[in-house]
Amino acid sequence: MKILQATTWSLGTFIRIDALDECVAVHRARLLSLLEQILKRPPRTRIFITGRHHIRAEVKKRLSGRVMSVSLGPCGGDTVGCFHVRLDEDETRDAMDESLVIEILEKIPDNMSEMYAGQ
């Protein structure tokens, strides 16, 4: 953390943290507190954080309103198209019958929609 603070003090820095929601809550709180300390220094540091919507309030609270939030989610057609491509490339496609393929193409996009509900 000291190295990161020293670097961000003198240089314009862009910090990217992916999947913050997968971080254990205790560690996530500590990380956000440290990021808040960095943001209190010269305004040349930018932080880009990705994570599921349920941590949005925590991020906003810990980073003292220095947050701009953008909600992104999958488009159903894109998801199905991606699965079609992956299934076509699968070298072990013989391991599943057509009913399993249909079930995958129906259920996974539905489950993804539920995952992004409420954003």
Biopython code that builds the backbone (N, CA, C, O; Angstrom):
import numpy as np
from Bio.PDB.StructureBuilder import StructureBuilder

atoms = [
    (1, "MET", "N", (0.812, -1.187, 0.000)),
    (1, "MET", "CA", (0.000, 0.000, 0.000)),
    (1, "MET", "C", (0.861, 1.259, 0.000)),
    (1, "MET", "O", (0.525, 2.248, -0.651)),
    (2, "LYS", "N", (1.983, 1.215, 0.742)),
    (2, "LYS", "CA", (2.863, 2.387, 0.782)),
    (2, "LYS", "C", (3.447, 2.679, -0.594)),
    (2, "LYS", "O", (3.572, 3.840, -0.984)),
    (3, "ILE", "N", (3.804, 1.634, -1.326)),
    (3, "ILE", "CA", (4.333, 1.831, -2.688)),
    (3, "ILE", "C", (3.262, 2.445, -3.574)),
    (3, "ILE", "O", (3.540, 3.361, -4.348)),
    (4, "LEU", "N", (2.056, 1.950, -3.464)),
    (4, "LEU", "CA", (0.957, 2.479, -4.271)),
    (4, "LEU", "C", (0.689, 3.943, -3.932)),
    (4, "LEU", "O", (0.478, 4.759, -4.830)),
    (5, "GLN", "N", (0.696, 4.276, -2.661)),
    (5, "GLN", "CA", (0.479, 5.661, -2.263)),
    (5, "GLN", "C", (1.602, 6.563, -2.768)),
    (5, "GLN", "O", (1.345, 7.677, -3.223)),
    (6, "ALA", "N", (2.831, 6.094, -2.692)),
    (6, "ALA", "CA", (3.961, 6.895, -3.175)),
    (6, "ALA", "C", (3.868, 7.109, -4.681)),
    (6, "ALA", "O", (4.154, 8.201, -5.172)),
    (7, "THR", "N", (3.474, 6.085, -5.408)),
    (7, "THR", "CA", (3.357, 6.192, -6.862)),
    (7, "THR", "C", (2.247, 7.149, -7.255)),
    (7, "THR", "O", (2.428, 7.993, -8.133)),
    (8, "THR", "N", (1.106, 7.021, -6.612)),
    (8, "THR", "CA", (-0.026, 7.868, -6.979)),
    (8, "THR", "C", (0.173, 9.312, -6.551)),
    (8, "THR", "O", (-0.499, 10.202, -7.071)),
    (9, "TRP", "N", (1.080, 9.566, -5.615)),
    (9, "TRP", "CA", (1.334, 10.924, -5.150)),
    (9, "TRP", "C", (1.933, 11.774, -6.257)),
    (9, "TRP", "O", (1.560, 12.936, -6.422)),
    (10, "SER", "N", (2.860, 11.204, -7.017)),
    (10, "SER", "CA", (3.581, 12.010, -7.993)),
    (10, "SER", "C", (3.136, 11.788, -9.441)),
    (10, "SER", "O", (3.406, 12.630, -10.298)),
    (11, "LEU", "N", (2.477, 10.699, -9.725)),
    (11, "LEU", "CA", (2.094, 10.382, -11.097)),
    (11, "LEU", "C", (0.583, 10.311, -11.246)),
    (11, "LEU", "O", (-0.130, 10.017, -10.286)),
    (12, "GLY", "N", (0.099, 10.581, -12.450)),
    (12, "GLY", "CA", (-1.301, 10.296, -12.745)),
    (12, "GLY", "C", (-1.441, 8.787, -12.810)),
    (12, "GLY", "O", (-0.723, 8.127, -13.561)),
    (13, "THR", "N", (-2.347, 8.244, -12.042)),
    (13, "THR", "CA", (-2.450, 6.795, -11.935)),
    (13, "THR", "C", (-3.878, 6.346, -12.166)),
    (13, "THR", "O", (-4.828, 7.004, -11.742)),
    (14, "PHE", "N", (-4.018, 5.218, -12.844)),
    (14, "PHE", "CA", (-5.318, 4.610, -13.074)),
    (14, "PHE", "C", (-5.282, 3.232, -12.431)),
    (14, "PHE", "O", (-4.485, 2.382, -12.827)),
    (15, "ILE", "N", (-6.136, 3.006, -11.446)),
    (15, "ILE", "CA", (-6.191, 1.731, -10.731)),
    (15, "ILE", "C", (-7.455, 1.001, -11.166)),
    (15, "ILE", "O", (-8.543, 1.576, -11.157)),
    (16, "ARG", "N", (-7.312, -0.253, -11.544)),
    (16, "ARG", "CA", (-8.452, -1.064, -11.974)),
    (16, "ARG", "C", (-8.579, -2.261, -11.046)),
    (16, "ARG", "O", (-7.621, -3.007, -10.843)),
    (17, "ILE", "N", (-9.765, -2.438, -10.487)),
    (17, "ILE", "CA", (-10.036, -3.569, -9.611)),
    (17, "ILE", "C", (-11.244, -4.295, -10.187)),
    (17, "ILE", "O", (-12.331, -3.727, -10.296)),
    (18, "ASP", "N", (-11.043, -5.542, -10.550)),
    (18, "ASP", "CA", (-12.090, -6.331, -11.186)),
    (18, "ASP", "C", (-12.731, -7.278, -10.174)),
    (18, "ASP", "O", (-12.048, -7.849, -9.324)),
    (19, "ALA", "N", (-14.040, -7.435, -10.274)),
    (19, "ALA", "CA", (-14.811, -8.388, -9.464)),
    (19, "ALA", "C", (-14.662, -8.134, -7.967)),
    (19, "ALA", "O", (-14.421, -9.064, -7.197)),
    (20, "LEU", "N", (-14.804, -6.896, -7.563)),
    (20, "LEU", "CA", (-14.690, -6.549, -6.149)),
    (20, "LEU", "C", (-15.706, -7.305, -5.297)),
    (20, "LEU", "O", (-15.449, -7.575, -4.124)),
    (21, "ASP", "N", (-16.839, -7.643, -5.868)),
    (21, "ASP", "CA", (-17.862, -8.378, -5.129)),
    (21, "ASP", "C", (-17.392, -9.774, -4.711)),
    (21, "ASP", "O", (-17.968, -10.371, -3.801)),
    (22, "GLU", "N", (-16.368, -10.290, -5.355)),
    (22, "GLU", "CA", (-15.848, -11.613, -5.011)),
    (22, "GLU", "C", (-14.835, -11.568, -3.868)),
    (22, "GLU", "O", (-14.391, -12.611, -3.387)),
    (23, "CYS", "N", (-14.482, -10.398, -3.447)),
    (23, "CYS", "CA", (-13.553, -10.220, -2.330)),
    (23, "CYS", "C", (-14.307, -10.429, -1.021)),
    (23, "CYS", "O", (-15.445, -9.981, -0.876)),
    (24, "VAL", "N", (-13.680, -11.103, -0.077)),
    (24, "VAL", "CA", (-14.286, -11.312, 1.239)),
    (24, "VAL", "C", (-14.632, -9.949, 1.836)),
    (24, "VAL", "O", (-13.849, -9.005, 1.734)),
    (25, "ALA", "N", (-15.798, -9.851, 2.455)),
    (25, "ALA", "CA", (-16.320, -8.569, 2.943)),
    (25, "ALA", "C", (-15.328, -7.806, 3.815)),
    (25, "ALA", "O", (-15.200, -6.589, 3.676)),
    (26, "VAL", "N", (-14.635, -8.487, 4.698)),
    (26, "VAL", "CA", (-13.677, -7.816, 5.589)),
    (26, "VAL", "C", (-12.531, -7.214, 4.785)),
    (26, "VAL", "O", (-12.122, -6.079, 5.032)),
    (27, "HIS", "N", (-12.019, -7.965, 3.834)),
    (27, "HIS", "CA", (-10.917, -7.471, 2.997)),
    (27, "HIS", "C", (-11.399, -6.373, 2.060)),
    (27, "HIS", "O", (-10.669, -5.424, 1.772)),
    (28, "ARG", "N", (-12.642, -6.509, 1.584)),
    (28, "ARG", "CA", (-13.204, -5.487, 0.692)),
    (28, "ARG", "C", (-13.314, -4.150, 1.424)),
    (28, "ARG", "O", (-12.982, -3.105, 0.864)),
    (29, "ALA", "N", (-13.776, -4.181, 2.669)),
    (29, "ALA", "CA", (-13.890, -2.950, 3.456)),
    (29, "ALA", "C", (-12.522, -2.311, 3.655)),
    (29, "ALA", "O", (-12.384, -1.094, 3.534)),
    (30, "ARG", "N", (-11.524, -3.109, 3.955)),
    (30, "ARG", "CA", (-10.163, -2.589, 4.156)),
    (30, "ARG", "C", (-9.616, -1.998, 2.850)),
    (30, "ARG", "O", (-9.031, -0.915, 2.855)),
    (31, "LEU", "N", (-9.805, -2.702, 1.748)),
    (31, "LEU", "CA", (-9.333, -2.210, 0.451)),
    (31, "LEU", "C", (-10.009, -0.885, 0.097)),
    (31, "LEU", "O", (-9.343, 0.044, -0.360)),
    (32, "LEU", "N", (-11.301, -0.790, 0.301)),
    (32, "LEU", "CA", (-12.005, 0.452, -0.008)),
    (32, "LEU", "C", (-11.530, 1.599, 0.883)),
    (32, "LEU", "O", (-11.438, 2.739, 0.428)),
    (33, "SER", "N", (-11.233, 1.309, 2.124)),
    (33, "SER", "CA", (-10.697, 2.352, 3.015)),
    (33, "SER", "C", (-9.341, 2.844, 2.525)),
    (33, "SER", "O", (-9.063, 4.043, 2.551)),
    (34, "LEU", "N", (-8.502, 1.918, 2.080)),
    (34, "LEU", "CA", (-7.191, 2.310, 1.551)),
    (34, "LEU", "C", (-7.337, 3.117, 0.263)),
    (34, "LEU", "O", (-6.613, 4.089, 0.047)),
    (35, "LEU", "N", (-8.269, 2.714, -0.582)),
    (35, "LEU", "CA", (-8.507, 3.471, -1.814)),
    (35, "LEU", "C", (-9.029, 4.873, -1.497)),
    (35, "LEU", "O", (-8.697, 5.837, -2.187)),
    (36, "GLU", "N", (-9.834, 4.978, -0.468)),
    (36, "GLU", "CA", (-10.323, 6.292, -0.057)),
    (36, "GLU", "C", (-9.163, 7.196, 0.361)),
    (36, "GLU", "O", (-9.154, 8.384, 0.039)),
    (37, "GLN", "N", (-8.195, 6.641, 1.071)),
    (37, "GLN", "CA", (-7.016, 7.421, 1.474)),
    (37, "GLN", "C", (-6.257, 7.918, 0.254)),
    (37, "GLN", "O", (-5.795, 9.059, 0.225)),
    (38, "ILE", "N", (-6.130, 7.077, -0.732)),
    (38, "ILE", "CA", (-5.435, 7.477, -1.963)),
    (38, "ILE", "C", (-6.196, 8.596, -2.663)),
    (38, "ILE", "O", (-5.583, 9.537, -3.165)),
    (39, "LEU", "N", (-7.510, 8.506, -2.701)),
    (39, "LEU", "CA", (-8.309, 9.528, -3.382)),
    (39, "LEU", "C", (-8.295, 10.877, -2.674)),
    (39, "LEU", "O", (-8.610, 11.895, -3.290)),
    (40, "LYS", "N", (-7.942, 10.904, -1.411)),
    (40, "LYS", "CA", (-7.853, 12.163, -0.666)),
    (40, "LYS", "C", (-6.607, 12.956, -1.038)),
    (40, "LYS", "O", (-6.509, 14.145, -0.735)),
    (41, "ARG", "N", (-5.680, 12.315, -1.677)),
    (41, "ARG", "CA", (-4.441, 12.986, -2.099)),
    (41, "ARG", "C", (-4.691, 13.719, -3.407)),
    (41, "ARG", "O", (-5.844, 13.886, -3.805)),
    (42, "PRO", "N", (-3.648, 14.157, -4.077)),
    (42, "PRO", "CA", (-3.846, 14.899, -5.327)),
    (42, "PRO", "C", (-4.807, 14.184, -6.279)),
    (42, "PRO", "O", (-4.822, 12.954, -6.339)),
    (43, "PRO", "N", (-5.598, 14.942, -7.012)),
    (43, "PRO", "CA", (-6.681, 14.384, -7.825)),
    (43, "PRO", "C", (-6.255, 13.728, -9.131)),
    (43, "PRO", "O", (-7.036, 13.685, -10.082)),
    (44, "ARG", "N", (-5.054, 13.228, -9.192)),
    (44, "ARG", "CA", (-4.573, 12.631, -10.432)),
    (44, "ARG", "C", (-4.804, 11.125, -10.490)),
    (44, "ARG", "O", (-4.424, 10.485, -11.471)),
    (45, "THR", "N", (-5.402, 10.563, -9.488)),
    (45, "THR", "CA", (-5.656, 9.127, -9.458)),
    (45, "THR", "C", (-7.116, 8.851, -9.791)),
    (45, "THR", "O", (-8.022, 9.506, -9.275)),
    (46, "ARG", "N", (-7.325, 7.877, -10.658)),
    (46, "ARG", "CA", (-8.671, 7.433, -11.027)),
    (46, "ARG", "C", (-8.763, 5.951, -10.696)),
    (46, "ARG", "O", (-7.800, 5.203, -10.870)),
    (47, "ILE", "N", (-9.915, 5.541, -10.224)),
    (47, "ILE", "CA", (-10.127, 4.146, -9.855)),
    (47, "ILE", "C", (-11.333, 3.622, -10.617)),
    (47, "ILE", "O", (-12.392, 4.248, -10.642)),
    (48, "PHE", "N", (-11.154, 2.463, -11.237)),
    (48, "PHE", "CA", (-12.225, 1.792, -11.969)),
    (48, "PHE", "C", (-12.472, 0.455, -11.284)),
    (48, "PHE", "O", (-11.579, -0.390, -11.216)),
    (49, "ILE", "N", (-13.676, 0.267, -10.783)),
    (49, "ILE", "CA", (-14.021, -0.943, -10.041)),
    (49, "ILE", "C", (-15.183, -1.642, -10.736)),
    (49, "ILE", "O", (-16.174, -1.006, -11.095)),
    (50, "THR", "N", (-15.057, -2.952, -10.923)),
    (50, "THR", "CA", (-16.186, -3.728, -11.417)),
    (50, "THR", "C", (-16.672, -4.646, -10.308)),
    (50, "THR", "O", (-15.894, -5.095, -9.467)),
    (51, "GLY", "N", (-17.961, -4.914, -10.322)),
    (51, "GLY", "CA", (-18.550, -5.825, -9.352)),
    (51, "GLY", "C", (-20.051, -5.853, -9.539)),
    (51, "GLY", "O", (-20.623, -4.984, -10.198)),
    (52, "ARG", "N", (-20.678, -6.844, -8.963)),
    (52, "ARG", "CA", (-22.127, -6.954, -9.059)),
    (52, "ARG", "C", (-22.801, -5.845, -8.259)),
    (52, "ARG", "O", (-22.208, -5.238, -7.368)),
    (53, "HIS", "N", (-24.049, -5.607, -8.607)),
    (53, "HIS", "CA", (-24.772, -4.442, -8.083)),
    (53, "HIS", "C", (-24.924, -4.417, -6.568)),
    (53, "HIS", "O", (-25.100, -3.337, -6.003)),
    (54, "HIS", "N", (-24.865, -5.557, -5.885)),
    (54, "HIS", "CA", (-25.127, -5.558, -4.444)),
    (54, "HIS", "C", (-24.036, -4.863, -3.614)),
    (54, "HIS", "O", (-24.249, -4.606, -2.429)),
    (55, "ILE", "N", (-22.874, -4.556, -4.208)),
    (55, "ILE", "CA", (-21.834, -3.848, -3.453)),
    (55, "ILE", "C", (-21.803, -2.350, -3.756)),
    (55, "ILE", "O", (-20.984, -1.618, -3.201)),
    (56, "ARG", "N", (-22.682, -1.905, -4.623)),
    (56, "ARG", "CA", (-22.686, -0.503, -5.050)),
    (56, "ARG", "C", (-22.785, 0.461, -3.867)),
    (56, "ARG", "O", (-22.023, 1.425, -3.786)),
    (57, "ALA", "N", (-23.715, 0.205, -2.955)),
    (57, "ALA", "CA", (-23.899, 1.106, -1.810)),
    (57, "ALA", "C", (-22.653, 1.143, -0.929)),
    (57, "ALA", "O", (-22.274, 2.204, -0.432)),
    (58, "GLU", "N", (-22.024, 0.002, -0.738)),
    (58, "GLU", "CA", (-20.801, -0.053, 0.079)),
    (58, "GLU", "C", (-19.683, 0.758, -0.566)),
    (58, "GLU", "O", (-18.967, 1.487, 0.120)),
    (59, "VAL", "N", (-19.534, 0.633, -1.867)),
    (59, "VAL", "CA", (-18.490, 1.385, -2.583)),
    (59, "VAL", "C", (-18.768, 2.881, -2.466)),
    (59, "VAL", "O", (-17.859, 3.654, -2.166)),
    (60, "LYS", "N", (-19.988, 3.290, -2.695)),
    (60, "LYS", "CA", (-20.336, 4.712, -2.594)),
    (60, "LYS", "C", (-20.088, 5.242, -1.190)),
    (60, "LYS", "O", (-19.564, 6.343, -1.023)),
    (61, "LYS", "N", (-20.462, 4.464, -0.183)),
    (61, "LYS", "CA", (-20.277, 4.893, 1.208)),
    (61, "LYS", "C", (-18.798, 5.026, 1.539)),
    (61, "LYS", "O", (-18.383, 6.030, 2.117)),
    (62, "ARG", "N", (-18.007, 4.041, 1.184)),
    (62, "ARG", "CA", (-16.592, 4.024, 1.564)),
    (62, "ARG", "C", (-15.763, 5.040, 0.779)),
    (62, "ARG", "O", (-14.774, 5.564, 1.290)),
    (63, "LEU", "N", (-16.157, 5.311, -0.437)),
    (63, "LEU", "CA", (-15.383, 6.257, -1.250)),
    (63, "LEU", "C", (-15.974, 7.660, -1.213)),
    (63, "LEU", "O", (-15.717, 8.476, -2.097)),
    (64, "SER", "N", (-16.749, 7.926, -0.207)),
    (64, "SER", "CA", (-17.237, 9.278, 0.122)),
    (64, "SER", "C", (-17.828, 10.032, -1.061)),
    (64, "SER", "O", (-17.495, 11.197, -1.278)),
    (65, "GLY", "N", (-18.678, 9.402, -1.807)),
    (65, "GLY", "CA", (-19.357, 10.100, -2.888)),
    (65, "GLY", "C", (-18.502, 10.397, -4.100)),
    (65, "GLY", "O", (-18.961, 11.090, -5.008)),
    (66, "ARG", "N", (-17.295, 9.908, -4.153)),
    (66, "ARG", "CA", (-16.420, 10.144, -5.311)),
    (66, "ARG", "C", (-16.630, 9.072, -6.367)),
    (66, "ARG", "O", (-15.683, 8.655, -7.034)),
    (67, "VAL", "N", (-17.858, 8.631, -6.516)),
    (67, "VAL", "CA", (-18.152, 7.483, -7.360)),
    (67, "VAL", "C", (-19.171, 7.848, -8.423)),
    (67, "VAL", "O", (-20.162, 8.525, -8.152)),
    (68, "MET", "N", (-18.911, 7.392, -9.625)),
    (68, "MET", "CA", (-19.901, 7.436, -10.679)),
    (68, "MET", "C", (-20.232, 5.986, -11.001)),
    (68, "MET", "O", (-19.329, 5.196, -11.276)),
    (69, "SER", "N", (-21.481, 5.633, -10.970)),
    (69, "SER", "CA", (-21.890, 4.248, -11.136)),
    (69, "SER", "C", (-22.562, 4.050, -12.489)),
    (69, "SER", "O", (-23.388, 4.857, -12.913)),
    (70, "VAL", "N", (-22.194, 2.971, -13.151)),
    (70, "VAL", "CA", (-22.787, 2.620, -14.435)),
    (70, "VAL", "C", (-23.218, 1.157, -14.355)),
    (70, "VAL", "O", (-22.414, 0.289, -14.015)),
    (71, "SER", "N", (-24.468, 0.887, -14.663)),
    (71, "SER", "CA", (-24.970, -0.490, -14.637)),
    (71, "SER", "C", (-24.850, -1.106, -16.022)),
    (71, "SER", "O", (-25.281, -0.527, -17.019)),
    (72, "LEU", "N", (-24.266, -2.272, -16.061)),
    (72, "LEU", "CA", (-24.143, -3.018, -17.297)),
    (72, "LEU", "C", (-24.672, -4.417, -17.074)),
    (72, "LEU", "O", (-24.556, -4.961, -15.975)),
    (73, "GLY", "N", (-25.236, -4.989, -18.082)),
    (73, "GLY", "CA", (-25.725, -6.354, -17.977)),
    (73, "GLY", "C", (-25.749, -6.994, -19.349)),
    (73, "GLY", "O", (-25.646, -6.307, -20.366)),
    (74, "PRO", "N", (-25.882, -8.283, -19.376)),
    (74, "PRO", "CA", (-25.872, -8.973, -20.662)),
    (74, "PRO", "C", (-27.187, -8.787, -21.403)),
    (74, "PRO", "O", (-28.242, -8.636, -20.787)),
    (75, "CYS", "N", (-27.118, -8.799, -22.700)),
    (75, "CYS", "CA", (-28.290, -8.801, -23.557)),
    (75, "CYS", "C", (-28.584, -10.266, -23.869)),
    (75, "CYS", "O", (-27.678, -11.010, -24.246)),
    (76, "GLY", "N", (-29.826, -10.684, -23.719)),
    (76, "GLY", "CA", (-30.175, -12.092, -23.915)),
    (76, "GLY", "C", (-29.708, -12.666, -25.238)),
    (76, "GLY", "O", (-29.188, -13.781, -25.278)),
    (77, "GLY", "N", (-29.884, -11.930, -26.312)),
    (77, "GLY", "CA", (-29.462, -12.408, -27.631)),
    (77, "GLY", "C", (-27.964, -12.598, -27.719)),
    (77, "GLY", "O", (-27.493, -13.543, -28.352)),
    (78, "ASP", "N", (-27.205, -11.704, -27.086)),
    (78, "ASP", "CA", (-25.748, -11.835, -27.080)),
    (78, "ASP", "C", (-25.322, -13.091, -26.335)),
    (78, "ASP", "O", (-24.406, -13.796, -26.759)),
    (79, "THR", "N", (-25.990, -13.360, -25.230)),
    (79, "THR", "CA", (-25.653, -14.520, -24.415)),
    (79, "THR", "C", (-25.906, -15.803, -25.191)),
    (79, "THR", "O", (-25.048, -16.685, -25.229)),
    (80, "VAL", "N", (-27.063, -15.912, -25.806)),
    (80, "VAL", "CA", (-27.403, -17.114, -26.575)),
    (80, "VAL", "C", (-26.437, -17.276, -27.747)),
    (80, "VAL", "O", (-25.981, -18.384, -28.028)),
    (81, "GLY", "N", (-26.128, -16.181, -28.425)),
    (81, "GLY", "CA", (-25.181, -16.242, -29.538)),
    (81, "GLY", "C", (-23.816, -16.731, -29.097)),
    (81, "GLY", "O", (-23.179, -17.528, -29.786)),
    (82, "CYS", "N", (-23.366, -16.249, -27.944)),
    (82, "CYS", "CA", (-22.078, -16.679, -27.399)),
    (82, "CYS", "C", (-22.095, -18.177, -27.100)),
    (82, "CYS", "O", (-21.133, -18.882, -27.404)),
    (83, "PHE", "N", (-23.184, -18.664, -26.505)),
    (83, "PHE", "CA", (-23.271, -20.094, -26.210)),
    (83, "PHE", "C", (-23.287, -20.926, -27.483)),
    (83, "PHE", "O", (-22.672, -21.992, -27.531)),
    (84, "HIS", "N", (-23.980, -20.458, -28.510)),
    (84, "HIS", "CA", (-23.991, -21.190, -29.790)),
    (84, "HIS", "C", (-22.568, -21.332, -30.340)),
    (84, "HIS", "O", (-22.173, -22.411, -30.781)),
    (85, "VAL", "N", (-21.810, -20.248, -30.311)),
    (85, "VAL", "CA", (-20.441, -20.280, -30.809)),
    (85, "VAL", "C", (-19.607, -21.261, -29.996)),
    (85, "VAL", "O", (-18.889, -22.089, -30.556)),
    (86, "ARG", "N", (-19.705, -21.165, -28.679)),
    (86, "ARG", "CA", (-18.924, -22.053, -27.800)),
    (86, "ARG", "C", (-19.296, -23.522, -28.010)),
    (86, "ARG", "O", (-18.423, -24.389, -28.055)),
    (87, "LEU", "N", (-20.579, -23.790, -28.137)),
    (87, "LEU", "CA", (-21.009, -25.172, -28.353)),
    (87, "LEU", "C", (-20.538, -25.688, -29.707)),
    (87, "LEU", "O", (-20.169, -26.856, -29.833)),
    (88, "ASP", "N", (-20.550, -24.829, -30.714)),
    (88, "ASP", "CA", (-20.064, -25.238, -32.037)),
    (88, "ASP", "C", (-18.570, -25.539, -32.022)),
    (88, "ASP", "O", (-18.103, -26.389, -32.780)),
    (89, "GLU", "N", (-17.812, -24.849, -31.161)),
    (89, "GLU", "CA", (-16.364, -25.053, -31.069)),
    (89, "GLU", "C", (-15.986, -26.215, -30.151)),
    (89, "GLU", "O", (-14.838, -26.658, -30.149)),
    (90, "ASP", "N", (-16.945, -26.705, -29.376)),
    (90, "ASP", "CA", (-16.675, -27.753, -28.391)),
    (90, "ASP", "C", (-16.273, -29.052, -29.086)),
    (90, "ASP", "O", (-17.028, -29.599, -29.889)),
    (91, "GLU", "N", (-15.086, -29.532, -28.770)),
    (91, "GLU", "CA", (-14.584, -30.760, -29.391)),
    (91, "GLU", "C", (-15.202, -32.016, -28.782)),
    (91, "GLU", "O", (-15.084, -33.102, -29.348)),
    (92, "THR", "N", (-15.858, -31.873, -27.636)),
    (92, "THR", "CA", (-16.504, -33.020, -26.993)),
    (92, "THR", "C", (-18.027, -32.881, -27.051)),
    (92, "THR", "O", (-18.731, -33.334, -26.149)),
    (93, "ARG", "N", (-18.517, -32.267, -28.093)),
    (93, "ARG", "CA", (-19.962, -32.030, -28.249)),
    (93, "ARG", "C", (-20.750, -33.331, -28.216)),
    (93, "ARG", "O", (-21.920, -33.341, -27.835)),
    (94, "ASP", "N", (-20.116, -34.424, -28.611)),
    (94, "ASP", "CA", (-20.791, -35.726, -28.603)),
    (94, "ASP", "C", (-21.180, -36.153, -27.189)),
    (94, "ASP", "O", (-22.016, -37.041, -27.022)),
    (95, "ALA", "N", (-20.585, -35.532, -26.173)),
    (95, "ALA", "CA", (-20.857, -35.906, -24.787)),
    (95, "ALA", "C", (-22.247, -35.456, -24.331)),
    (95, "ALA", "O", (-22.721, -35.899, -23.285)),
    (96, "MET", "N", (-22.905, -34.587, -25.097)),
    (96, "MET", "CA", (-24.245, -34.143, -24.706)),
    (96, "MET", "C", (-25.224, -34.322, -25.847)),
    (96, "MET", "O", (-24.881, -34.164, -27.019)),
    (97, "ASP", "N", (-26.445, -34.653, -25.479)),
    (97, "ASP", "CA", (-27.470, -34.809, -26.507)),
    (97, "ASP", "C", (-28.148, -33.466, -26.773)),
    (97, "ASP", "O", (-27.893, -32.481, -26.081)),
    (98, "GLU", "N", (-29.003, -33.443, -27.773)),
    (98, "GLU", "CA", (-29.634, -32.190, -28.203)),
    (98, "GLU", "C", (-30.529, -31.591, -27.111)),
    (98, "GLU", "O", (-30.658, -30.370, -27.024)),
    (99, "SER", "N", (-31.140, -32.426, -26.289)),
    (99, "SER", "CA", (-32.006, -31.892, -25.227)),
    (99, "SER", "C", (-31.187, -31.119, -24.191)),
    (99, "SER", "O", (-31.659, -30.123, -23.642)),
    (100, "LEU", "N", (-29.956, -31.579, -23.922)),
    (100, "LEU", "CA", (-29.090, -30.861, -22.990)),
    (100, "LEU", "C", (-28.673, -29.518, -23.584)),
    (100, "LEU", "O", (-28.632, -28.513, -22.874)),
    (101, "VAL", "N", (-28.368, -29.494, -24.857)),
    (101, "VAL", "CA", (-28.011, -28.239, -25.531)),
    (101, "VAL", "C", (-29.178, -27.257, -25.432)),
    (101, "VAL", "O", (-28.975, -26.082, -25.126)),
    (102, "ILE", "N", (-30.389, -27.730, -25.689)),
    (102, "ILE", "CA", (-31.569, -26.864, -25.617)),
    (102, "ILE", "C", (-31.754, -26.347, -24.192)),
    (102, "ILE", "O", (-32.063, -25.173, -23.989)),
    (103, "GLU", "N", (-31.565, -27.220, -23.213)),
    (103, "GLU", "CA", (-31.718, -26.806, -21.815)),
    (103, "GLU", "C", (-30.687, -25.734, -21.447)),
    (103, "GLU", "O", (-31.011, -24.764, -20.761)),
    (104, "ILE", "N", (-29.450, -25.913, -21.905)),
    (104, "ILE", "CA", (-28.403, -24.920, -21.643)),
    (104, "ILE", "C", (-28.786, -23.580, -22.255)),
    (104, "ILE", "O", (-28.677, -22.540, -21.607)),
    (105, "LEU", "N", (-29.233, -23.611, -23.503)),
    (105, "LEU", "CA", (-29.558, -22.377, -24.213)),
    (105, "LEU", "C", (-30.806, -21.685, -23.658)),
    (105, "LEU", "O", (-30.998, -20.491, -23.889)),
    (106, "GLU", "N", (-31.650, -22.410, -22.936)),
    (106, "GLU", "CA", (-32.829, -21.804, -22.322)),
    (106, "GLU", "C", (-32.561, -21.328, -20.898)),
    (106, "GLU", "O", (-32.922, -20.206, -20.542)),
    (107, "LYS", "N", (-31.934, -22.163, -20.087)),
    (107, "LYS", "CA", (-31.831, -21.878, -18.656)),
    (107, "LYS", "C", (-30.734, -20.887, -18.290)),
    (107, "LYS", "O", (-30.947, -20.037, -17.425)),
    (108, "ILE", "N", (-29.589, -20.971, -18.912)),
    (108, "ILE", "CA", (-28.494, -20.082, -18.518)),
    (108, "ILE", "C", (-28.837, -18.619, -18.778)),
    (108, "ILE", "O", (-28.623, -17.798, -17.886)),
    (109, "PRO", "N", (-29.356, -18.245, -19.943)),
    (109, "PRO", "CA", (-29.735, -16.825, -20.104)),
    (109, "PRO", "C", (-30.791, -16.379, -19.104)),
    (109, "PRO", "O", (-30.754, -15.241, -18.637)),
    (110, "ASP", "N", (-31.749, -17.271, -18.759)),
    (110, "ASP", "CA", (-32.762, -16.914, -17.757)),
    (110, "ASP", "C", (-32.110, -16.665, -16.402)),
    (110, "ASP", "O", (-32.448, -15.700, -15.716)),
    (111, "ASN", "N", (-31.171, -17.539, -16.014)),
    (111, "ASN", "CA", (-30.488, -17.380, -14.741)),
    (111, "ASN", "C", (-29.636, -16.112, -14.718)),
    (111, "ASN", "O", (-29.530, -15.451, -13.685)),
    (112, "MET", "N", (-29.035, -15.776, -15.849)),
    (112, "MET", "CA", (-28.249, -14.552, -15.918)),
    (112, "MET", "C", (-29.137, -13.328, -15.757)),
    (112, "MET", "O", (-28.742, -12.346, -15.129)),
    (113, "SER", "N", (-30.344, -13.388, -16.329)),
    (113, "SER", "CA", (-31.273, -12.274, -16.182)),
    (113, "SER", "C", (-31.635, -12.056, -14.734)),
    (113, "SER", "O", (-31.731, -10.914, -14.286)),
    (114, "GLU", "N", (-31.842, -13.142, -13.983)),
    (114, "GLU", "CA", (-32.149, -13.041, -12.561)),
    (114, "GLU", "C", (-30.976, -12.453, -11.797)),
    (114, "GLU", "O", (-31.168, -11.685, -10.854)),
    (115, "MET", "N", (-29.766, -12.809, -12.198)),
    (115, "MET", "CA", (-28.557, -12.338, -11.515)),
    (115, "MET", "C", (-28.433, -10.817, -11.636)),
    (115, "MET", "O", (-27.927, -10.161, -10.726)),
    (116, "TYR", "N", (-28.888, -10.263, -12.748)),
    (116, "TYR", "CA", (-28.760, -8.822, -12.979)),
    (116, "TYR", "C", (-30.031, -8.053, -12.650)),
    (116, "TYR", "O", (-30.088, -6.840, -12.855)),
    (117, "ALA", "N", (-31.038, -8.732, -12.147)),
    (117, "ALA", "CA", (-32.285, -8.065, -11.798)),
    (117, "ALA", "C", (-32.050, -7.067, -10.661)),
    (117, "ALA", "O", (-31.224, -7.312, -9.782)),
    (118, "GLY", "N", (-32.747, -5.985, -10.676)),
    (118, "GLY", "CA", (-32.678, -5.005, -9.609)),
    (118, "GLY", "C", (-31.555, -4.000, -9.759)),
    (118, "GLY", "O", (-31.281, -3.240, -8.830)),
    (119, "GLN", "N", (-30.907, -3.980, -10.896)),
    (119, "GLN", "CA", (-29.825, -3.006, -11.078)),
    (119, "GLN", "C", (-30.359, -1.652, -11.430)),
    (119, "GLN", "O", (-29.585, -0.713, -11.618)),
]
sb = StructureBuilder()
sb.init_structure("model")
sb.init_model(0)
sb.init_chain("A")
sb.init_seg("    ")
for serial, (resi, resn, name, xyz) in enumerate(atoms, 1):
    if name == "N":
        sb.init_residue(resn, " ", resi, " ")
    sb.init_atom(name, np.array(xyz, "f"), 0.0, 1.0, " ", f" {name:<3s}", serial, name[0])
structure = sb.get_structure()
